[in-house]
């Protein structure tokens, strides 16, 4: 059984293409309960990144293999607290990153995070 939430549509949680692993956007869904940990942006960011970590682990990788991330925020005002938690998961050299505010995120989440990892990073 996967340690990350199942896809909620016709897509894969991740795909491998050569040395690259493309991870679909991860919502802050606890894979055991199927719920968000809370409404707090920090806890949601932490859960989204834990889900990313579970996918990376299944693919035989770690956060150190991540070369690019995209962070979708429901409210750009949550950038600073998201960034604080994000820094707990990545160290130098940090991946390239885009962080953008969007109108809505599935299931009413405050954050969704997708990554690209490289097996040789």
LUMDO-209880 format. One record per residue: x, y, z of N, C-alpha, C in turn; residue number from 1; chain. Coordinates in nm, 3 decimals, always signed. Last residue first. Layout:
<rs>
+---------+---------+---------+---------+---------+---------+---------+---------+---------+-----+--------+
!     nc1 !     nc2 !     nc3 !    cac1 !    cac2 !    cac3 !     cc1 !     cc2 !     cc3 ! num ! cadena !
+---------+---------+---------+---------+---------+---------+---------+---------+---------+-----+--------+
!       X !       Y !       Z !       X !       Y !       Z !       X !       Y !       Z ! NUM !      A !
...
+---------+---------+---------+---------+---------+---------+---------+---------+---------+-----+--------+
</rs>
This chain:
<rs>
+---------+---------+---------+---------+---------+---------+---------+---------+---------+-----+--------+
!     nc1 !     nc2 !     nc3 !    cac1 !    cac2 !    cac3 !     cc1 !     cc2 !     cc3 ! num ! cadena !
+---------+---------+---------+---------+---------+---------+---------+---------+---------+-----+--------+
!  +2.094 !  +1.349 !  -0.954 !  +2.114 !  +1.481 !  -0.891 !  +2.198 !  +1.469 !  -0.766 ! 121 !      A !
!  +2.022 !  +1.126 !  -1.093 !  +2.165 !  +1.155 !  -1.086 !  +2.194 !  +1.289 !  -1.018 ! 120 !      A !
!  +1.746 !  +1.121 !  -1.095 !  +1.816 !  +1.010 !  -1.029 !  +1.964 !  +1.039 !  -1.011 ! 119 !      A !
!  +1.568 !  +1.409 !  -1.020 !  +1.661 !  +1.346 !  -1.112 !  +1.740 !  +1.239 !  -1.038 ! 118 !      A !
!  +1.231 !  +1.534 !  -1.001 !  +1.354 !  +1.485 !  -0.939 !  +1.438 !  +1.414 !  -1.044 ! 117 !      A !
!  +0.998 !  +1.781 !  -0.971 !  +1.071 !  +1.702 !  -1.068 !  +1.202 !  +1.663 !  -0.999 ! 116 !      A !
!  +0.686 !  +1.826 !  -0.796 !  +0.832 !  +1.828 !  -0.807 !  +0.877 !  +1.748 !  -0.929 ! 115 !      A !
!  +0.422 !  +2.023 !  -0.652 !  +0.470 !  +1.923 !  -0.747 !  +0.621 !  +1.935 !  -0.760 ! 114 !      A !
!  +0.185 !  +2.093 !  -0.405 !  +0.326 !  +2.099 !  -0.444 !  +0.359 !  +1.987 !  -0.539 ! 113 !      A !
!  -0.059 !  +2.309 !  -0.285 !  -0.034 !  +2.189 !  -0.362 !  +0.109 !  +2.202 !  -0.413 ! 112 !      A !
!  -0.256 !  +2.460 !  -0.025 !  -0.129 !  +2.442 !  -0.095 !  -0.132 !  +2.310 !  -0.173 ! 111 !      A !
!  -0.504 !  +2.465 !  +0.084 !  -0.432 !  +2.592 !  +0.082 !  -0.304 !  +2.583 !  +0.001 ! 110 !      A !
!  -0.785 !  +2.291 !  -0.063 !  -0.654 !  +2.296 !  +0.002 !  -0.594 !  +2.436 !  -0.007 ! 109 !      A !
!  -1.030 !  +2.233 !  -0.176 !  -1.020 !  +2.349 !  -0.089 !  -0.889 !  +2.360 !  -0.014 ! 108 !      A !
!  -1.019 !  +2.027 !  -0.358 !  -1.063 !  +1.994 !  -0.222 !  -1.053 !  +2.111 !  -0.125 ! 107 !      A !
!  -0.777 !  +2.195 !  -0.565 !  -0.873 !  +2.087 !  -0.538 !  -0.896 !  +2.062 !  -0.389 ! 106 !      A !
!  -0.766 !  +2.549 !  -0.535 !  -0.690 !  +2.424 !  -0.534 !  -0.791 !  +2.313 !  -0.502 ! 105 !      A !
!  -0.815 !  +2.857 !  -0.709 !  -0.866 !  +2.745 !  -0.629 !  -0.773 !  +2.626 !  -0.642 ! 104 !      A !
!  -0.639 !  +3.059 !  -0.810 !  -0.775 !  +3.089 !  -0.761 !  -0.827 !  +2.980 !  -0.668 ! 103 !      A !
!  -0.302 !  +3.078 !  -0.692 !  -0.403 !  +3.036 !  -0.789 !  -0.541 !  +3.061 !  -0.727 ! 102 !      A !
!  +0.023 !  +3.203 !  -0.667 !  -0.111 !  +3.199 !  -0.611 !  -0.208 !  +3.164 !  -0.724 ! 101 !      A !
!  +0.333 !  +3.023 !  -0.689 !  +0.232 !  +3.111 !  -0.745 !  +0.100 !  +3.095 !  -0.670 ! 100 !      A !
!  +0.664 !  +2.965 !  -0.715 !  +0.555 !  +2.967 !  -0.617 !  +0.453 !  +3.070 !  -0.665 !  99 !      A !
!  +0.918 !  +2.763 !  -0.840 !  +0.818 !  +2.864 !  -0.870 !  +0.714 !  +2.854 !  -0.761 !  98 !      A !
!  +1.263 !  +2.680 !  -0.801 !  +1.124 !  +2.679 !  -0.755 !  +1.044 !  +2.792 !  -0.815 !  97 !      A !
!  +1.539 !  +2.451 !  -0.791 !  +1.476 !  +2.569 !  -0.850 !  +1.328 !  +2.563 !  -0.811 !  96 !      A !
!  +1.640 !  +2.312 !  -0.472 !  +1.587 !  +2.302 !  -0.608 !  +1.542 !  +2.438 !  -0.661 !  95 !      A !
!  +1.946 !  +2.404 !  -0.302 !  +1.801 !  +2.389 !  -0.308 !  +1.754 !  +2.376 !  -0.452 !  94 !      A !
!  +2.238 !  +2.239 !  -0.233 !  +2.176 !  +2.334 !  -0.325 !  +2.026 !  +2.306 !  -0.338 !  93 !      A !
!  +2.081 !  +2.329 !  +0.071 !  +2.165 !  +2.369 !  -0.042 !  +2.233 !  +2.248 !  -0.105 !  92 !      A !
!  +1.775 !  +2.150 !  +0.143 !  +1.896 !  +2.221 !  +0.182 !  +1.979 !  +2.247 !  +0.057 !  91 !      A !
!  +1.435 !  +2.100 !  +0.234 !  +1.536 !  +2.116 !  +0.129 !  +1.655 !  +2.195 !  +0.183 !  90 !      A !
!  +1.267 !  +2.090 !  +0.454 !  +1.277 !  +1.971 !  +0.369 !  +1.389 !  +1.979 !  +0.266 !  89 !      A !
!  +1.252 !  +2.330 !  +0.582 !  +1.283 !  +2.213 !  +0.665 !  +1.313 !  +2.089 !  +0.580 !  88 !      A !
!  +1.163 !  +2.507 !  +0.390 !  +1.306 !  +2.509 !  +0.422 !  +1.348 !  +2.391 !  +0.511 !  87 !      A !
!  +0.887 !  +2.470 !  +0.409 !  +0.958 !  +2.421 !  +0.290 !  +1.108 !  +2.409 !  +0.319 !  86 !      A !
!  +0.829 !  +2.620 !  +0.637 !  +0.821 !  +2.474 !  +0.643 !  +0.899 !  +2.412 !  +0.527 !  85 !      A !
!  +0.877 !  +2.879 !  +0.530 !  +0.942 !  +2.836 !  +0.655 !  +0.942 !  +2.684 !  +0.665 !  84 !      A !
!  +0.704 !  +2.892 !  +0.315 !  +0.848 !  +2.892 !  +0.290 !  +0.925 !  +2.844 !  +0.413 !  83 !      A !
!  +0.458 !  +2.910 !  +0.445 !  +0.487 !  +2.794 !  +0.359 !  +0.638 !  +2.780 !  +0.343 !  82 !      A !
!  +0.487 !  +3.162 !  +0.570 !  +0.481 !  +3.040 !  +0.652 !  +0.504 !  +2.912 !  +0.571 !  81 !      A !
!  +0.514 !  +3.323 !  +0.324 !  +0.618 !  +3.319 !  +0.428 !  +0.605 !  +3.194 !  +0.517 !  80 !      A !
!  +0.269 !  +3.275 !  +0.172 !  +0.403 !  +3.245 !  +0.120 !  +0.507 !  +3.229 !  +0.231 !  79 !      A !
!  +0.014 !  +3.342 !  +0.233 !  +0.068 !  +3.224 !  +0.301 !  +0.210 !  +3.190 !  +0.256 !  78 !      A !
!  -0.056 !  +3.539 !  +0.062 !  -0.020 !  +3.581 !  +0.198 !  +0.037 !  +3.465 !  +0.279 !  77 !      A !
!  -0.152 !  +3.411 !  -0.160 !  -0.010 !  +3.448 !  -0.160 !  +0.036 !  +3.498 !  -0.024 !  76 !      A !
!  -0.357 !  +3.141 !  -0.136 !  -0.345 !  +3.281 !  -0.092 !  -0.197 !  +3.314 !  -0.082 !  75 !      A !
!  -0.325 !  +2.895 !  -0.239 !  -0.458 !  +2.953 !  -0.253 !  -0.456 !  +3.100 !  -0.215 !  74 !      A !
!  -0.032 !  +2.814 !  -0.422 !  -0.092 !  +2.864 !  -0.298 !  -0.231 !  +2.922 !  -0.327 !  73 !      A !
!  +0.180 !  +2.577 !  -0.546 !  +0.057 !  +2.649 !  -0.574 !  -0.006 !  +2.686 !  -0.441 !  72 !      A !
!  +0.507 !  +2.537 !  -0.634 !  +0.418 !  +2.547 !  -0.519 !  +0.299 !  +2.634 !  -0.560 !  71 !      A !
!  +0.724 !  +2.326 !  -0.792 !  +0.623 !  +2.430 !  -0.815 !  +0.526 !  +2.424 !  -0.698 !  70 !      A !
!  +1.072 !  +2.252 !  -0.814 !  +0.942 !  +2.242 !  -0.748 !  +0.851 !  +2.353 !  -0.798 !  69 !      A !
!  +1.349 !  +2.066 !  -0.923 !  +1.253 !  +2.173 !  -0.952 !  +1.126 !  +2.147 !  -0.874 !  68 !      A !
!  +1.508 !  +1.861 !  -0.830 !  +1.575 !  +1.971 !  -0.902 !  +1.482 !  +2.088 !  -0.930 !  67 !      A !
!  +1.558 !  +1.626 !  -0.580 !  +1.462 !  +1.720 !  -0.639 !  +1.538 !  +1.837 !  -0.702 !  66 !      A !
!  +1.731 !  +1.469 !  -0.440 !  +1.723 !  +1.447 !  -0.584 !  +1.631 !  +1.546 !  -0.655 !  65 !      A !
!  +1.691 !  +1.525 !  -0.175 !  +1.816 !  +1.574 !  -0.236 !  +1.816 !  +1.557 !  -0.387 !  64 !      A !
!  +1.466 !  +1.383 !  -0.108 !  +1.450 !  +1.527 !  -0.135 !  +1.575 !  +1.584 !  -0.201 !  63 !      A !
!  +1.534 !  +1.073 !  -0.285 !  +1.510 !  +1.153 !  -0.165 !  +1.490 !  +1.299 !  -0.205 !  62 !      A !
!  +1.442 !  +0.754 !  -0.441 !  +1.507 !  +0.886 !  -0.435 !  +1.479 !  +0.952 !  -0.301 !  61 !      A !
!  +1.290 !  +0.536 !  -0.513 !  +1.429 !  +0.515 !  -0.478 !  +1.510 !  +0.643 !  -0.466 !  60 !      A !
!  +1.023 !  +0.572 !  -0.543 !  +1.102 !  +0.576 !  -0.666 !  +1.252 !  +0.558 !  -0.639 !  59 !      A !
!  +0.947 !  +0.576 !  -0.279 !  +0.902 !  +0.464 !  -0.362 !  +0.982 !  +0.456 !  -0.492 !  58 !      A !
!  +1.060 !  +0.826 !  -0.212 !  +1.110 !  +0.702 !  -0.151 !  +1.071 !  +0.580 !  -0.235 !  57 !      A !
!  +0.896 !  +0.998 !  -0.359 !  +1.039 !  +0.991 !  -0.387 !  +1.099 !  +0.861 !  -0.333 !  56 !      A !
!  +0.653 !  +0.949 !  -0.225 !  +0.667 !  +0.917 !  -0.367 !  +0.814 !  +0.903 !  -0.404 !  55 !      A !
!  +0.719 !  +1.047 !  +0.026 !  +0.679 !  +0.907 !  +0.012 !  +0.689 !  +0.862 !  -0.133 !  54 !      A !
!  +0.769 !  +1.318 !  -0.033 !  +0.877 !  +1.232 !  +0.017 !  +0.844 !  +1.084 !  +0.003 !  53 !      A !
!  +0.512 !  +1.405 !  -0.100 !  +0.618 !  +1.407 !  -0.201 !  +0.730 !  +1.312 !  -0.159 !  52 !      A !
!  +0.402 !  +1.378 !  +0.155 !  +0.349 !  +1.297 !  +0.045 !  +0.449 !  +1.291 !  -0.069 !  51 !      A !
!  +0.549 !  +1.572 !  +0.287 !  +0.561 !  +1.432 !  +0.330 !  +0.511 !  +1.339 !  +0.220 !  50 !      A !
!  +0.452 !  +1.796 !  +0.153 !  +0.591 !  +1.757 !  +0.133 !  +0.618 !  +1.616 !  +0.185 !  49 !      A !
!  +0.188 !  +1.799 !  +0.248 !  +0.213 !  +1.790 !  +0.104 !  +0.356 !  +1.743 !  +0.078 !  48 !      A !
!  +0.241 !  +1.832 !  +0.523 !  +0.180 !  +1.708 !  +0.474 !  +0.201 !  +1.691 !  +0.325 !  47 !      A !
!  +0.357 !  +2.091 !  +0.526 !  +0.433 !  +1.976 !  +0.578 !  +0.375 !  +1.845 !  +0.524 !  46 !      A !
!  +0.141 !  +2.241 !  +0.432 !  +0.266 !  +2.236 !  +0.356 !  +0.347 !  +2.113 !  +0.397 !  45 !      A !
!  -0.041 !  +2.201 !  +0.642 !  -0.075 !  +2.155 !  +0.507 !  +0.051 !  +2.144 !  +0.421 !  44 !      A !
!  +0.093 !  +2.321 !  +0.852 !  +0.065 !  +2.178 !  +0.860 !  +0.030 !  +2.123 !  +0.723 !  43 !      A !
!  +0.099 !  +2.585 !  +0.751 !  +0.223 !  +2.515 !  +0.783 !  +0.200 !  +2.364 !  +0.787 !  42 !      A !
!  -0.172 !  +2.653 !  +0.722 !  -0.086 !  +2.645 !  +0.603 !  +0.043 !  +2.570 !  +0.633 !  41 !      A !
!  -0.434 !  +2.483 !  +0.886 !  -0.313 !  +2.564 !  +0.901 !  -0.220 !  +2.544 !  +0.781 !  40 !      A !
!  -0.642 !  +2.315 !  +0.900 !  -0.659 !  +2.427 !  +0.808 !  -0.535 !  +2.517 !  +0.807 !  39 !      A !
!  -0.508 !  +1.981 !  +0.907 !  -0.577 !  +2.095 !  +0.969 !  -0.596 !  +2.200 !  +0.861 !  38 !      A !
!  -0.455 !  +1.761 !  +0.750 !  -0.417 !  +1.756 !  +0.891 !  -0.485 !  +1.866 !  +0.972 !  37 !      A !
!  -0.726 !  +1.650 !  +0.540 !  -0.618 !  +1.745 !  +0.566 !  -0.583 !  +1.737 !  +0.714 !  36 !      A !
!  -0.792 !  +1.292 !  +0.501 !  -0.827 !  +1.430 !  +0.534 !  -0.703 !  +1.519 !  +0.541 !  35 !      A !
!  -0.731 !  +1.030 !  +0.485 !  -0.794 !  +1.090 !  +0.367 !  -0.834 !  +1.235 !  +0.388 !  34 !      A !
!  -0.596 !  +0.889 !  +0.681 !  -0.731 !  +0.937 !  +0.711 !  -0.806 !  +0.988 !  +0.588 !  33 !      A !
!  -0.358 !  +0.809 !  +0.547 !  -0.430 !  +0.717 !  +0.635 !  -0.575 !  +0.759 !  +0.656 !  32 !      A !
!  -0.256 !  +1.022 !  +0.399 !  -0.293 !  +0.900 !  +0.328 !  -0.371 !  +0.800 !  +0.415 !  31 !      A !
!  -0.367 !  +1.345 !  +0.430 !  -0.307 !  +1.237 !  +0.508 !  -0.351 !  +1.106 !  +0.443 !  30 !      A !
!  -0.315 !  +1.584 !  +0.187 !  -0.405 !  +1.478 !  +0.233 !  -0.325 !  +1.373 !  +0.308 !  29 !      A !
!  -0.236 !  +1.830 !  +0.059 !  -0.201 !  +1.796 !  +0.197 !  -0.294 !  +1.692 !  +0.258 !  28 !      A !
!  -0.152 !  +1.723 !  -0.277 !  -0.236 !  +1.794 !  -0.183 !  -0.195 !  +1.753 !  -0.041 !  27 !      A !
!  +0.093 !  +1.739 !  -0.512 !  +0.050 !  +1.668 !  -0.392 !  -0.028 !  +1.760 !  -0.300 !  26 !      A !
!  +0.115 !  +1.712 !  -0.859 !  +0.090 !  +1.800 !  -0.745 !  +0.034 !  +1.720 !  -0.628 !  25 !      A !
!  +0.327 !  +1.439 !  -0.964 !  +0.207 !  +1.521 !  -0.974 !  +0.192 !  +1.605 !  -0.849 !  24 !      A !
!  +0.661 !  +1.423 !  -1.041 !  +0.565 !  +1.400 !  -0.935 !  +0.447 !  +1.495 !  -0.953 !  23 !      A !
!  +0.877 !  +1.268 !  -1.247 !  +0.780 !  +1.378 !  -1.246 !  +0.671 !  +1.344 !  -1.146 !  22 !      A !
!  +1.205 !  +1.193 !  -1.258 !  +1.081 !  +1.152 !  -1.194 !  +0.993 !  +1.275 !  -1.184 !  21 !      A !
!  +1.460 !  +1.109 !  -1.495 !  +1.372 !  +1.206 !  -1.430 !  +1.248 !  +1.140 !  -1.372 !  20 !      A !
!  +1.608 !  +0.938 !  -1.645 !  +1.660 !  +0.969 !  -1.513 !  +1.571 !  +1.066 !  -1.435 !  19 !      A !
!  +1.331 !  +0.816 !  -1.810 !  +1.477 !  +0.816 !  -1.807 !  +1.526 !  +0.837 !  -1.665 !  18 !      A !
!  +1.071 !  +0.902 !  -1.639 !  +1.113 !  +0.915 !  -1.779 !  +1.265 !  +0.926 !  -1.780 !  17 !      A !
!  +0.812 !  +0.804 !  -1.429 !  +0.957 !  +0.803 !  -1.450 !  +0.982 !  +0.811 !  -1.600 !  16 !      A !
!  +0.553 !  +0.972 !  -1.257 !  +0.599 !  +0.896 !  -1.375 !  +0.749 !  +0.910 !  -1.384 !  15 !      A !
!  +0.303 !  +0.975 !  -0.998 !  +0.433 !  +1.010 !  -1.055 !  +0.460 !  +0.924 !  -1.176 !  14 !      A !
!  +0.034 !  +0.940 !  -0.981 !  +0.098 !  +1.019 !  -0.876 !  +0.238 !  +1.062 !  -0.920 !  13 !      A !
!  -0.139 !  +0.975 !  -1.292 !  -0.050 !  +0.901 !  -1.203 !  +0.008 !  +0.993 !  -1.098 !  12 !      A !
!  -0.490 !  +1.029 !  -1.362 !  -0.348 !  +1.063 !  -1.373 !  -0.269 !  +0.979 !  -1.274 !  11 !      A !
!  -0.786 !  +1.082 !  -1.342 !  -0.716 !  +0.997 !  -1.439 !  -0.572 !  +1.041 !  -1.463 !  10 !      A !
!  -0.799 !  +1.144 !  -0.983 !  -0.847 !  +1.156 !  -1.120 !  -0.769 !  +1.064 !  -1.211 !   9 !      A !
!  -0.669 !  +1.146 !  -0.749 !  -0.814 !  +1.167 !  -0.744 !  -0.873 !  +1.186 !  -0.884 !   8 !      A !
!  -0.423 !  +0.908 !  -0.649 !  -0.465 !  +1.014 !  -0.740 !  -0.618 !  +1.024 !  -0.737 !   7 !      A !
!  -0.383 !  +0.834 !  -0.300 !  -0.408 !  +0.792 !  -0.437 !  -0.450 !  +0.913 !  -0.521 !   6 !      A !
!  -0.130 !  +0.966 !  -0.080 !  -0.269 !  +0.954 !  -0.125 !  -0.279 !  +0.909 !  -0.270 !   5 !      A !
!  +0.135 !  +0.744 !  +0.025 !  +0.089 !  +0.875 !  -0.021 !  -0.053 !  +0.857 !  -0.073 !   4 !      A !
!  +0.230 !  +0.496 !  +0.060 !  +0.237 !  +0.585 !  +0.177 !  +0.197 !  +0.727 !  +0.140 !   3 !      A !
!  +0.051 !  +0.220 !  -0.082 !  +0.129 !  +0.342 !  -0.095 !  +0.122 !  +0.427 !  +0.033 !   2 !      A !
!  +0.083 !  -0.119 !  +0.000 !  +0.000 !  +0.000 !  +0.000 !  +0.087 !  +0.125 !  +0.000 !   1 !      A !
+---------+---------+---------+---------+---------+---------+---------+---------+---------+-----+--------+
</rs>
